[in-house]
Amino acid sequence: MDSSFFQAYLTSLLLLLAAQPEVLASTLGGEQEDSRSATCSLKLQPAGDCEDGDTCPFQVSLPPLAIQLPKQFSLLEKTLKDLQSLRAEVDQLRAVCLECHPQADQRDGGVTPAPGSYPSSFLKIKDPQDATRLQEMQTEMTELSTSLKDAHAQIDTLRNSLDDQTQVYMKNVEDLVNGNAENISRLVTQLNNKCPGPCPAQGPQPIMVAPRDCSDFSGHKTKSGVYQVMPDLQRGMFDVYCDMESYGGGWTVVQRRLDGTVRFNRSWEEYKQGFGDLRGEFWLGNDNIHLLTKSKDMVLRIELEDLNTVREYAKYDHFYVANEYLNYRLSIGGYSGTAGDAMHYGKNYNHDHKFFTTPDRDNDMYSTGNCGAYYSSGWWFDACMSANLNGKYYKKKYKGVRNGIFWSTWRNVTTEPYLTGYRQAFKSVKMMIRPKNYSP
């Protein structure tokens, strides 16, 4: 029986009752009362056993009238219960939406809500097992995130420790080799002194031990120029420019900028081998700088001159460059001077313990780009820089990207407007090293 038939059935019932007013004044016992104060003893009771699906027959008794209602009458009661249940769920959803409004306002204001800031009703899950599993997954994700951070910290610690241990081991080996070389040189000198005159050309020729850096020429060479050194006996000799006149002499020059004739926007391999003219502008080469700084404890002196002929210097009592396996990692410290310590400018602009980066080899700390490509040079970039002595050579002040020679602690540099101001340019730069225990 469909709903339209059932509705018609009830309508007929009401019309029947309206047409028999005397029925309303009767009771099952036949007693008569005043029609103005009479009450109706109406009964609703099951007329039989319920069937599957909660379908039950009902009987309505209106004395002395008894009417059989169809089984589908129970569906009306069930529908009412369902409506009440749906109304409760709608009220609950309305309350959730009201709680969500502050979160939406906070999101639109540019603030991302914290993971635990959503209303509890918004995250409610009907199945308790699902809710428990979700909580366990959130806990596991939090633990994994913490473990990942700890792993990164341990990797950094191990990397620093490995670098330090490697440096110590290499230093011990170099000291042993150099000590043996000095002993050989001393024995050769003693043998030569035993000859009253020129020694006869018999037997092996005297062994000449080459200088390891320009400081070994002290007392022998007094003029600045190009000389050969051999800091590593296995690598052989190579040419360097020695400054034998400035501040006591004995300086090995590793970089020089004079006039912009040499381009410093070079590849990893070119920075590794070195480029330029030792009598003009050049980069000595990362391999050679590594050999020089591992043989002795070196001091670095940086000399700068701007376009207004203002000259300043920065001196570092510790300077070491690791090998290619460690991406020529820089270790620098112990600043003194007048130019300011641009190599340790801030948290994100600290060049100490940074790897060397070139336009074609990204080893910097900038996660979304290559500082070497952006600033057109090779350097120990952080993310990205507070110093870059290998930047483009400008013969006058310039605008735009600060890709020129840069030293952030230079006077008036920090007051330059970023977009409209002119950039500071430098006329000359020189980087040179000398053993820490050197004495003229």
C-alpha angles and dihedrals in degrees: 000000000000127000095259091057091047091051091051089049093056091046091055090049092054092048090051092053092048091053093052106053092160090067090066089060095054132086132197091260094055094243116151125220136174109288090224092060102027122125129205119238099212120180130193114191139153115271096201147338119319118249131213116302095033091285107153133170115237133195126209115202120201105172120271088006122075118187127187113224121205122257091249089073088088089061089066091058091047091049091053090052091050090050091052090050092049090049090055091051091049090052089050092050090048090054090049092052091051089054091048094057095077089049091052091048090051092049093050088051091064099260120119111221116242116254092251097044099085116103115266092234089057090060095041115134120196096216110070090206091056090049091051092047091050091052091050091050091050090050091049091050091051091050092047091050091051091047091050092053091048090049092052090050092049091049091053091048093049091046092053091045092049091049092050093047092047090051091050093048093047090047091053092050092047091049090051093049093044091048091054090048091052091050091052091049091050092050091050090052091050091050091049091051091056091065111090089205139358108334115242114257094250128124125002119345119249114276114241114204112212122227115262095217140348093282089070088065091063109129092015105058119041101168126077115242147103116318137164123250135178113201090167120044092207095051098052130220129317136179123263136172112245122204101206097168110050119090096340097327126241093112122147108208114220099175138015136178120191116145112353096257092129121063114226097191092103141148129259092258093051092050088048095054098032130238143211134048119309089215092051132014118346151138111228094215132261093250092054093044089052092052092048096048096044094053094060141006101269136206119212122213120190120194121193134183124185129208090271090060091249108153127201136160140209122204126194121193091205125048126159134158119198125220128274092267087066092042092252091291113202125230114186136158149130100081126198131155144075104280096070130245101283092160090070102036103140148320095294096030104055114125095188113111092009127137124242115260130193131182089265099038118054113201099141130114095248104110100198102043151007113270091197092057093044095049095035098233148080118258146130093276125187113185084326126310154299092183134031117165092173095062125122116297112241121188091203138018114291143194134227128035112020093237097137130094103305138192110171097202093056114122116278093001095116092053094060112115108242100229107021105028128093119252123238112253128197129222097203141003131186130184116191135165136207135175113275093231094049118137121183 
